[in-house]
Amino acid sequence: MQSVITISLIFLITSVHNLEGKRPNIVFIVADDLGWNDVGFHNPSMITPNIDKLAYQGVLLNHSYVQPVCSPSRHAFMTGYYPFKAGLQHLVIGNSQNVCSPLNMTFLPKHLKQAGYATHAIGKWHLGFCSWECTAEYRGFDSFYGYYNSRSDYYTHFRDKFLDFHDGYNVVWDKNGSYSADLYADRAEHIIAKHNKSQPLFLYLPYQNVHEPLEVPPEYEALYPNVETPGRRTYCGMVTALDAAIGRVVEAMKKKGLYDDTIFFFTPDNGGWTPYHGNNWPLRGGKITIWEGGTRVPGFVSGSSIEKTGSVFNGLMHAVDWHPTILTAAGLSPEPSLDGISQWDAIRSGSNGKRTEFIYNLDDTVPATQGHAGIRMGDFKLLAGNTGLYNGWYPPDKMYTEEVLEEEFSFEERLKAGNESYYKLFNLKDDPNEYENLADDMPEMVQKLLKRMNEYRKDLIPAKIPPQDPAANPKYFGNVWTPGWCKKPMS
């Protein structure tokens, strides 16, 4: 596997340019923990005018899937490979774990940089940072502005009493009190304004919103007076703050004269997190599950070169597909060994996509709290074993905090809920919200999907779950979460 990846680092540049011979600008937006029901184009009560405008001017992705938690999805976006082939299939990379997305896998920006792009990342990294080699500017980005861990305070930019805010190699101490979405928009505007228009631009914008902690400027929360649940009201305000930041990026691209030659790609990294008021209604489950609510997300592609605007793409799209799709949109040929499939031609022209199956997850760790194993082939979905922590259907504007959920079911009971049968089979065309388990009625279909899933399992690398390393303690680095405390990440 490693030799194949290493050899395939050299890829062919195709002649798919625009009429002027210049590659398109690319803005890749990743929202954190944004649910299926948390955008205006799925839920009119959400105030997301900038997101909605981009979506309606482009192509809505009706069957776009990601991993059930953050780090695995981001690995898939950047590399085009399934997380289970990198040992990243179990939960997320911890703040003191000496592991990162494998260094022998080439990240998306490195390919784009080799083709002449200026490449910038603004926001959340969460792909490992024990070694500098794991970080953004070693993986193909010209600059990085943001934080390394899974979460951070939106105003203080601290994680567990230690600062996690970086501008390249420099620590950012002077932004205490400034909301992160505003800071990220400021930086994006600065990069765009200073950009040399003769060079194609790649902006990777993995925003912090709407991951917990639930924090937002009061003017955004005030836009939702009819939302009764306080946490949900704050969350909705955070969605609109995200939308405003995206709107500022769009306006900056227009002001610079880049907008007409820009393609926007938008996806969350997983479904909404149920106890923190993310909502995936009417889909089942949420973040940390391999139900549809944890893995099917609102995505779209918009901008230049889209031939069939205002349309819906009903083909299957998976997190591993973003890497080759973006490369193809940039006029490049993806590596042939990727798990990802380029969907660019199908999306922009309105034709059928090439994907017919994908893996939700393969995690043999016990307990696999974010879902053990699942596969989709055509209209059928097979889940094997545990599906994750949140197994119900959760209408919006109700309390689903861990405390509330614990009053009804214990942690152990929730792991078992919905898992009375080891195998769960659904026809997603007829039953997209996973109410009817067909496993007992269709044993041959169960065996067909199980056989295919076991073929994927042959490439599984055991999950990398190193213990928390005390060498990472920020007290040794001026009270800052910083790279450089491991000699080499776990391989």
Buried (B, 14 or more C-beta within 10 A) or exposed (E): BEEEBEEBEEBEBEEBBEEEEBBBBBBBBBBBBBBBBBBBBBBEEBBBEBBBBBBBBBBBBBBBBBBBBBBBBBBBBBBBBBBBBBBBBBBBBBBBBBBBBBBBBBBBBBBBBBBEBBBBBBBBBBBBBBBEBBBBBBBBBBBBBBBBBBBBBBBBBBBEEBBBBBEBEEBBEEBEEBBBBBBBBBBBBEBBEEBEEEEBBBBBBBBBBBBBEBBBBEEBBEBBEEBEBEBBBBBBBBBBBBBBBBBBBBBBBEEBEBBEBBBBBBBBBBBBBBBBBBBBBBBBBBBBBBBBBBBBBBBBBBBBBBEBEEBEBEBBBBBBBBBBBBBBBBBBBBBEEBBBBBBBBBBBBBEEBEBEBBBBBBBBBEEBBBBBBBBBBEEBBBBBBBBBBBBBBBEBBEBBBEEEBEEEBEEEEBBEBBBEEEBBBBBBEEBBBBEEBBBEEBEEBBEBBBEBBEEBEEEBBEBBBBEEBEEBBBEEBEBBBBBBBBEEBBE
